[in-house]
């Protein structure tokens, strides 16, 4: 860490930092895209909570939401965008800085 960073608060992306959105972004960072029910099971979020957080991530441009039908049933796919992937990588770097400062 350089001397310019000392004493400066580390700015974590608040859109990603919220626990539910962090879970969603972590899943999508690894697998790139998943359907709504898969993410519901993996995160333990309710339908309404996942939908709400999904909307916030979509508004931020971090995920793309695709709605389609499979055998006349709605099917929602969430996919991490390039912007979302970059934001998540930056979030991880900032989190690493938090831990680096603890060791100083």
C-alpha positions, 0 to 999 in steps of 0.5 A: 500500500502506498503512503497516499492510502494511509488514513483514507477510508476504503470505499466499498461499492455499496451496491455490491456490499449489501449481503444479499446482493453480494451473494447474488454477485458471488454466484454470478461471478463464478457461473456467469448466468443462472435462473431465478429459482437456482439463485433463490435456492443458493442464496436462501432469499425469498422470491420478493427479496431476490426480485428486489435485489435483482432490480437494484443490480440491474439498475446499476448495470451489474446484471442483465435480466432475461425473461422468457417462457419454457413450456408456457411458464415464465423463466427468468435468467440473470447474467453478470455483465462485463461492468458487473464483473469489473465492479466485483473485481474492484470490490474484491481488491478494495476488500483485500485492502481492508485486510492489508490495513489490519496487518499494518 
